[in-house]
Amino acid sequence: MTSLFELFKIGIGPSSSHTVAPMRAALAFLRGVQRGNVLDRVARVRIDLYGSLALTGIGHGTDSAVLTGLSGETPDTIEPTRHDAILAEAAAGSLTLNGTRQVSFQRDRDLLFHKDQMYPDADTPTHPNGVRFSAFDDAGETLAEEVFYSIGGGFIITAERFSTSGAATPESSRVIPFAFRSAAQLLEVAAANNITIADLVLANEIAMMADEKILRPRIAKTGDARTDVRNGVMALWAVMNDSIERGKRNDGILPGGLHVRRRAPRLTARLGDKPSGDPLAPLDWVTVFAMAVNEENAAGGRVVTSPTNGAAGVVPAVARYYRDFITDADDEGLLRYFLTAAAIGILYKENASISGAEVGCQGEVGVACSMAAGGLVAALGGTNLQVEHAAEIGMEHNLGMTCDPIGGLVQIPCIERNAMGAVKAVNATRMAMNETDEHKVSLDQVIKTMYQTGLDMQSRYKETSLAGLALNVIEC
């Protein structure tokens, strides 16, 4: 089972698949080189990017991500300004691996974007986010080589694991009290034990606290697993909320060349002048919260992948809606929100995909909308059945959504799309909690449909910037 803390990861923008995951892959390759005791012999490294990583890698910051990863930086701790120093060193002709081993680096020779090749092995279709790392000695002999795939949401997998059908993974070997592989099973297990979905996930996370491979927020450990899980979730919320507040304050033009001006600060100022009796003001604020986060993400700021960076504004925006506009909102409600949202995200992660390059934006903003809708039901005290219903509604009306960022930048339509996804999530919650009869379409059915739709979608509509808005809107 995937952990909540693997689904929600602290990182930097603009992309979980193209920034966070490549940085993690580079770091994993570097660690392998160290374990092989050949770091002191490395004279040059080469990075080959394929598929979506090649086609939109520049706009998504993949070039700086792989270099910072090779420098030994991690997504959850790197200062965004550190990128500039590493890129300046690379431009001058060198790269310092792990901060200790300086090697030669020439961008046109050592960082290659294979825009005409979808997969590392051209004859073997795998995943459209592939990267190969190679290390060479002074004589040009290969010391180490490994291929990684970025499979969505900052998750990475080696080519070896990817090609081994049915192989056990660290996730599948975890022992948890309440295993579930489908929404139907999730509801059955919760009903059989007379617990909420939030309590079920909490119990699983407590059981997984001993797994040190799970990268959790850096918090002071109390020794009590329940308290540590709770504090970890609230630490994630603190980072999310901070990204909202920074986005509301920070003004200016987003990087990348589209000259997109940040809108969240202006919207914040305008809403502050509106009469408090405006019945739609809460939804206006939901828009501000979501756009604030994604403008921070587009600027390379710190956000929480939830479940991706391109969709990082939806879950925080709906959490703020609950905190700011629900009369009896409290931290326990927020805890229920995140635990339940995680259960839904895990279902998509393990049964379909959260990769825009694989299934389009329905796998990013659509999944985030589904997670937030179900989570909000739980925060409001709704039933498990209402959680499932809201999550189904949240995805059903995002089916078929393409991923076509203009210029390969996570800006247009991504920022506004998060605002729309957050508003949809609130509406889906209200629809589900006002229903009494069973609904016709199940969450499992809509997850299966989303995945099939994504596979049927032409690749040029899946994070390649070769069609849709990316093709039909002239870049400024």
Secondary structure as GFF3:
##gff-version 3
##sequence-region A 1 476
A	DSSP	alpha_helix	4	7	.	.	.	ID=ss1
A	DSSP	beta_strand	9	12	.	.	.	ID=ss2
A	DSSP	pi_helix	16	20	.	.	.	ID=ss3
A	DSSP	alpha_helix	21	35	.	.	.	ID=ss4
A	DSSP	three_ten_helix	39	41	.	.	.	ID=ss5
A	DSSP	beta_strand	44	50	.	.	.	ID=ss6
A	DSSP	alpha_helix	51	55	.	.	.	ID=ss7
A	DSSP	alpha_helix	62	70	.	.	.	ID=ss8
A	DSSP	alpha_helix	82	91	.	.	.	ID=ss9
A	DSSP	beta_strand	94	97	.	.	.	ID=ss10
A	DSSP	beta_strand	101	104	.	.	.	ID=ss11
A	DSSP	alpha_helix	107	110	.	.	.	ID=ss12
A	DSSP	beta_strand	111	114	.	.	.	ID=ss13
A	DSSP	beta_strand	129	136	.	.	.	ID=ss14
A	DSSP	beta_strand	142	152	.	.	.	ID=ss15
A	DSSP	beta_strand	155	158	.	.	.	ID=ss16
A	DSSP	alpha_helix	159	163	.	.	.	ID=ss17
A	DSSP	alpha_helix	183	192	.	.	.	ID=ss18
A	DSSP	alpha_helix	197	207	.	.	.	ID=ss19
A	DSSP	three_ten_helix	208	210	.	.	.	ID=ss20
A	DSSP	alpha_helix	225	249	.	.	.	ID=ss21
A	DSSP	alpha_helix	264	272	.	.	.	ID=ss22
A	DSSP	alpha_helix	281	298	.	.	.	ID=ss23
A	DSSP	beta_strand	302	305	.	.	.	ID=ss24
A	DSSP	alpha_helix	314	325	.	.	.	ID=ss25
A	DSSP	alpha_helix	331	351	.	.	.	ID=ss26
A	DSSP	alpha_helix	356	359	.	.	.	ID=ss27
A	DSSP	three_ten_helix	361	363	.	.	.	ID=ss28
A	DSSP	alpha_helix	365	379	.	.	.	ID=ss29
A	DSSP	alpha_helix	384	396	.	.	.	ID=ss30
A	DSSP	three_ten_helix	406	408	.	.	.	ID=ss31
A	DSSP	alpha_helix	414	433	.	.	.	ID=ss32
A	DSSP	alpha_helix	443	456	.	.	.	ID=ss33
A	DSSP	three_ten_helix	459	461	.	.	.	ID=ss34
A	DSSP	alpha_helix	469	472	.	.	.	ID=ss35
###
